[in-house]
Amino acid sequence: MGVTHLRAYQALEAARIVAVCDAVRLPVNGVLQGVAGNIGKPDDINLGSQVKVFRKLEEVLADPEVDLVDLCTPTPLHPEQSIAALKAGKCVLCEKPLARTSAAAREILKVAESAKGFLMPAMCMRFWPGWSWLKQAVEQQTYGKILAARFRRVSEMPSWSKQGTYTGGNDLGGALFDLHIHDTDFVQFLFGQPASVYSTGVTRSGGSIDHVVTQYNYPGGPAVYAEGSWLLNIGFCMSYTILCERATLDFDLGRGPDAMQVSADGKPPAVLKYNEPDGYGGEISYIVECVKNGKPPTVVTAQDGMTALKICEAEEKSVQTGQVVKV
């Protein structure tokens, strides 16, 4: 994910990559060799000979040239690193989840409240083409009232998980907290915090939930549910279907350039095209503009990141107990 973010920063005139920090692998003469990142081909990334290289976060935080710290590290490191960066006066973009628990995320938020810089969780789906426009469509009831919504995000276990980064036990959260949280967050983005959840799932060794199906309870509607999984044998797909009074909104990554389709008024599906970067590029561009203008983010806030964790914890408890769990 760090490599994916680096490529997004390189595409922006408003951003300059000052330094890269990693305990294992660093650029050599400004070149980071053969790393694919979360998406894309394993091409070399030329960051320029002027880029600084550090192995310790403390060195980054001591650098006065650094305005924004982008944390793409394993989940257990997020609270300590976010708090340290905020106390150093930096703005922080932190990969999801903010922490393994909402209680730990709450500690980060306490520091963020009085910090000079601001904190934004990297909830990229709020910026994703074919997804970001739904917020306005739901609020303005462009196609009438939302009756039901279904979200699906299924994947093979990512390479970093196969290597052990996220398979060390329940404290790392499994697919529920690393993958499915994207849809949990998007559900709250569209409809607010649900009253309760009912979840079923598959729990693997160590207690991690690597497949989950959740019904989000909104008294008075709509009917909303989401599925997330790391049990796919190979590949990745994300999709949604939103049933409105006057239309069906349907996104399926498997359709490629025809992913986003709208069926309205009994007419054949209309394909919507987008001329914008993917969600990673969108969120990076947004946080850079926030830093540049000195204005805290509003599209996604630190509170949103903490609430998404709170809902996921309720889902986890529901899987474990077989009961409906209040949020």
C-alpha positions as CSV (number, residue, x, y, z in Angstrom):
1,M,0.0,0.0,0.0
2,G,2.9,2.3,0.6
3,V,4.0,1.9,-3.0
4,T,0.5,2.6,-4.2
5,H,0.4,5.8,-2.2
6,L,3.8,6.9,-3.5
7,R,2.6,6.6,-7.0
8,A,-0.4,8.7,-6.2
9,Y,1.7,11.5,-4.6
10,Q,4.0,11.5,-7.7
11,A,1.0,12.3,-9.9
12,L,0.3,15.5,-8.0
13,E,2.0,18.8,-8.7
14,A,1.0,20.0,-5.2
15,A,2.9,17.3,-3.4
16,R,6.6,16.6,-2.9
17,I,7.9,13.3,-1.5
18,V,10.4,14.4,1.1
19,A,11.3,11.1,2.6
20,V,10.6,7.4,2.7
21,C,10.8,5.4,5.9
22,D,10.9,1.6,6.1
23,A,12.6,-0.8,8.5
24,V,13.2,-3.4,5.7
25,R,13.4,-1.9,2.2
26,L,14.4,1.5,1.1
27,P,15.1,3.3,-2.2
28,V,18.6,3.0,-3.6
29,N,19.8,6.3,-5.2
30,G,16.2,7.4,-5.2
31,V,14.9,4.3,-6.9
32,L,12.6,1.8,-5.3
33,Q,13.0,-1.4,-7.4
34,G,10.4,-3.9,-8.5
35,V,7.5,-3.4,-6.1
36,A,4.0,-3.8,-7.4
37,G,2.1,-2.3,-4.4
38,N,-1.5,-3.0,-3.8
39,I,-2.3,-2.5,-7.5
40,G,-0.3,-2.2,-10.7
41,K,2.7,-3.7,-12.2
42,P,6.0,-4.3,-10.4
43,D,7.8,-1.4,-12.0
44,D,10.6,0.6,-10.5
45,I,9.7,3.9,-8.8
46,N,12.1,6.8,-9.3
47,L,11.6,9.1,-6.4
48,G,14.6,11.3,-7.3
49,S,18.1,11.4,-5.8
50,Q,17.0,14.1,-3.4
51,V,14.6,11.8,-1.5
52,K,15.7,11.1,2.1
53,V,15.7,7.6,3.4
54,F,15.0,6.7,7.1
55,R,14.6,3.5,9.0
56,K,13.0,5.0,12.1
57,L,9.9,7.0,12.3
58,E,11.5,9.3,14.8
59,E,13.8,10.6,12.1
60,V,10.9,11.5,9.9
61,L,9.1,13.3,12.7
62,A,12.3,15.4,13.4
63,D,12.4,16.6,9.8
64,P,10.9,20.1,9.5
65,E,10.3,19.6,5.8
66,V,7.7,16.9,6.4
67,D,4.2,18.3,6.7
68,L,2.2,15.1,6.1
69,V,3.1,11.6,7.4
70,D,1.4,8.7,5.5
71,L,1.3,5.5,7.6
72,C,1.1,2.3,5.6
73,T,2.2,0.0,8.3
74,P,0.6,-3.1,10.0
75,T,-2.5,-2.3,12.1
76,P,-0.9,-2.9,15.6
77,L,1.6,0.0,14.9
78,H,-1.0,2.6,14.0
79,P,-1.9,3.9,17.4
80,E,1.7,4.5,18.6
81,Q,2.8,5.9,15.2
82,S,-0.2,8.2,14.7
83,I,0.0,9.6,18.2
84,A,3.8,10.2,17.8
85,A,3.2,12.0,14.4
86,L,0.4,14.1,15.8
87,K,2.4,15.1,18.8
88,A,5.3,16.1,16.5
89,G,2.9,18.6,14.8
90,K,2.4,16.6,11.6
91,C,-0.7,15.9,9.6
92,V,-1.4,12.2,9.4
93,L,-3.0,9.9,6.8
94,C,-3.3,6.5,8.4
95,E,-4.3,3.3,6.6
96,K,-7.4,1.6,7.8
97,P,-8.2,0.4,10.3
98,L,-7.0,3.2,12.6
99,A,-6.4,0.5,15.3
100,R,-7.5,-3.0,16.1
101,T,-10.1,-1.7,18.6
102,S,-12.3,1.4,18.8
103,A,-10.9,2.0,22.3
104,A,-7.4,2.3,20.9
105,A,-8.7,4.5,18.1
106,R,-10.3,6.7,20.7
107,E,-6.9,7.3,22.3
108,I,-5.6,8.5,18.9
109,L,-8.6,10.9,18.6
110,K,-8.0,12.4,22.0
111,V,-4.5,13.4,20.8
112,A,-5.8,14.6,17.5
113,E,-8.3,16.9,19.1
114,S,-5.6,19.2,20.4
115,A,-2.9,18.5,17.8
116,K,-1.6,21.1,15.4
117,G,-2.0,18.8,12.5
118,F,-5.0,16.7,11.6
119,L,-5.7,13.0,11.2
120,M,-7.5,11.3,8.3
121,P,-8.1,7.5,8.0
122,A,-7.5,6.2,4.5
123,M,-11.1,5.1,3.6
124,C,-10.5,5.1,-0.1
125,M,-14.0,3.9,-1.1
126,R,-15.4,7.3,-0.3
127,F,-13.4,8.6,-3.2
128,W,-13.7,5.7,-5.6
129,P,-15.2,6.3,-9.1
130,G,-18.6,4.8,-9.3
131,W,-19.0,5.0,-5.5
132,S,-18.3,8.6,-4.4
133,W,-21.3,10.0,-6.2
134,L,-23.7,7.7,-4.3
135,K,-23.6,10.0,-1.2
136,Q,-25.3,12.8,-3.1
137,A,-27.7,10.4,-4.9
138,V,-28.8,9.0,-1.5
139,E,-29.1,12.4,0.3
140,Q,-31.0,14.1,-2.6
141,Q,-33.0,11.0,-3.4
142,T,-32.1,11.4,-7.1
143,Y,-33.8,8.1,-7.9
144,G,-36.3,8.1,-5.1
145,K,-36.0,6.5,-1.7
146,I,-33.4,3.8,-1.1
147,L,-35.2,0.5,-0.5
148,A,-32.3,-1.9,-0.2
149,A,-28.5,-2.0,-0.7
150,R,-26.0,-4.9,-1.1
151,F,-22.2,-4.6,-1.0
152,R,-19.7,-7.4,-1.8
153,R,-15.9,-7.4,-1.5
154,V,-14.2,-10.8,-1.9
155,S,-10.6,-11.6,-2.4
156,E,-7.9,-14.2,-2.2
157,M,-5.8,-13.6,0.9
158,P,-3.4,-10.7,0.0
159,S,0.3,-11.6,-0.3
160,W,1.2,-9.6,2.8
161,S,-1.2,-11.8,4.7
162,K,0.2,-15.0,3.3
163,Q,3.6,-13.8,4.5
164,G,2.2,-13.5,8.0
165,T,1.6,-9.8,8.4
166,Y,-2.1,-10.2,9.1
167,T,-2.3,-13.9,10.0
168,G,-0.7,-13.8,13.5
169,G,-4.0,-14.2,15.4
170,N,-7.2,-12.5,16.3
171,D,-5.5,-9.2,17.5
172,L,-4.9,-8.4,13.8
173,G,-8.5,-8.7,12.8
174,G,-8.5,-10.8,9.7
175,A,-10.6,-9.9,6.6
176,L,-13.3,-8.4,8.8
177,F,-11.1,-5.5,9.9
178,D,-8.7,-5.3,7.0
179,L,-11.0,-5.7,4.0
180,H,-14.7,-5.7,5.0
181,I,-14.3,-2.5,7.0
182,H,-14.3,-0.6,3.6
183,D,-17.9,-1.6,3.1
184,T,-18.9,-1.1,6.7
185,D,-17.5,2.4,6.5
186,F,-19.3,3.0,3.2
187,V,-22.6,1.8,4.7
188,Q,-22.2,4.4,7.5
189,F,-21.1,7.0,4.9
190,L,-24.4,6.6,3.0
191,F,-26.9,5.7,5.8
192,G,-25.3,6.7,9.1
193,Q,-24.6,4.4,12.1
194,P,-26.9,1.3,12.2
195,A,-28.9,0.6,15.3
196,S,-27.6,-3.0,15.4
197,V,-26.0,-5.7,13.2
198,Y,-26.4,-9.4,12.7
199,S,-23.4,-11.2,11.2
200,T,-22.4,-14.7,10.3
201,G,-19.0,-15.8,9.2
202,V,-16.0,-18.1,9.0
203,T,-13.5,-18.0,11.8
204,R,-10.0,-19.5,11.1
205,S,-7.1,-20.4,13.3
206,G,-6.1,-17.7,15.7
207,G,-9.7,-16.4,15.8
208,S,-9.5,-14.1,12.8
209,I,-12.8,-13.8,10.9
210,D,-11.9,-14.1,7.2
211,H,-15.5,-14.3,5.8
212,V,-18.4,-12.3,7.0
213,V,-21.9,-11.5,5.9
214,T,-23.7,-8.7,7.8
215,Q,-27.2,-7.3,8.0
216,Y,-27.1,-3.7,9.1
217,N,-30.4,-2.7,10.9
218,Y,-31.9,0.6,10.1
219,P,-35.3,1.0,11.7
220,G,-37.7,2.1,9.0
221,G,-35.3,1.0,6.2
222,P,-33.5,0.6,4.0
223,A,-32.5,-3.1,4.1
224,V,-28.7,-3.1,3.9
225,Y,-26.2,-6.0,4.0
226,A,-22.6,-6.6,3.0
227,E,-20.3,-9.6,2.4
228,G,-16.5,-9.6,2.8
229,S,-14.1,-12.5,2.3
230,W,-10.5,-13.6,2.0
231,L,-11.6,-17.1,1.1
232,L,-11.7,-16.6,-2.7
233,N,-9.3,-19.0,-4.3
234,I,-7.8,-16.4,-6.7
235,G,-8.5,-12.9,-7.7
236,F,-10.5,-9.9,-6.3
237,C,-13.9,-8.4,-7.0
238,M,-16.0,-5.6,-5.4
239,S,-19.6,-4.7,-6.3
240,Y,-22.8,-3.2,-5.0
241,T,-26.5,-3.1,-6.0
242,I,-28.7,-0.3,-4.7
243,L,-32.4,-0.7,-5.3
244,C,-34.2,2.7,-5.4
245,E,-37.8,3.5,-6.0
246,R,-37.1,4.6,-9.6
247,A,-33.8,2.9,-10.5
248,T,-31.3,0.2,-9.9
249,L,-27.7,1.3,-9.4
250,D,-25.3,-1.5,-10.0
251,F,-21.5,-1.6,-9.9
252,D,-19.4,-4.7,-10.7
253,L,-15.6,-4.4,-11.0
254,G,-15.7,-7.6,-13.1
255,R,-17.4,-5.6,-16.0
256,G,-14.2,-3.5,-16.4
257,P,-14.9,-0.2,-18.1
258,D,-18.6,-0.9,-18.0
259,A,-18.5,-1.4,-14.2
260,M,-21.0,1.3,-13.3
261,Q,-24.6,0.9,-14.7
262,V,-27.9,2.6,-13.9
263,S,-31.2,1.1,-14.9
264,A,-34.0,3.7,-14.7
265,D,-37.6,4.1,-15.9
266,G,-37.7,0.6,-17.4
267,K,-34.9,1.5,-19.9
268,P,-31.9,-0.7,-20.6
269,P,-28.9,-0.2,-18.3
270,A,-26.9,3.0,-19.0
271,V,-23.1,2.8,-18.5
272,L,-21.6,5.7,-16.5
273,K,-17.9,6.5,-17.4
274,Y,-15.5,8.3,-15.1
275,N,-12.5,10.5,-15.9
276,E,-10.9,10.6,-12.5
277,P,-8.2,8.7,-10.6
278,D,-9.0,5.6,-8.6
279,G,-9.9,5.9,-4.9
280,Y,-6.3,5.9,-3.8
281,G,-5.5,8.8,-6.0
282,G,-8.7,10.5,-4.9
283,E,-8.0,10.3,-1.2
284,I,-4.3,11.3,-1.6
285,S,-5.3,14.3,-3.7
286,Y,-7.9,15.3,-1.1
287,I,-5.6,15.1,1.9
288,V,-2.9,17.0,0.1
289,E,-5.3,19.8,-0.7
290,C,-6.4,19.8,3.0
291,V,-2.8,20.2,4.1
292,K,-2.1,22.9,1.5
293,N,-5.2,24.9,2.6
294,G,-4.9,24.2,6.3
295,K,-8.4,22.8,6.5
296,P,-9.2,19.5,8.3
297,P,-10.8,16.8,6.1
298,T,-14.6,16.5,6.1
299,V,-15.3,13.8,3.4
300,V,-13.8,11.3,5.9
301,T,-12.9,12.2,9.5
302,A,-11.0,10.6,12.3
303,Q,-14.4,10.1,14.0
304,D,-15.6,8.1,11.0
305,G,-12.6,5.8,11.3
306,M,-13.3,5.2,14.9
307,T,-17.0,4.6,14.3
308,A,-16.3,2.1,11.5
309,L,-14.2,0.1,14.0
310,K,-17.0,0.2,16.5
311,I,-19.4,-1.2,14.0
312,C,-16.9,-3.9,13.0
313,E,-16.5,-4.9,16.6
314,A,-20.3,-5.4,16.8
315,E,-20.1,-7.6,13.7
316,E,-17.3,-9.6,15.3
317,K,-19.3,-10.1,18.5
318,S,-22.3,-11.1,16.4
319,V,-20.3,-13.8,14.6
320,Q,-19.0,-15.1,17.9
321,T,-22.3,-15.2,19.7
322,G,-24.8,-15.7,16.9
323,Q,-26.9,-12.8,18.3
324,V,-28.0,-9.4,17.0
325,V,-25.6,-6.9,18.6
326,K,-26.4,-3.2,19.2
327,V,-23.9,-0.7,17.9
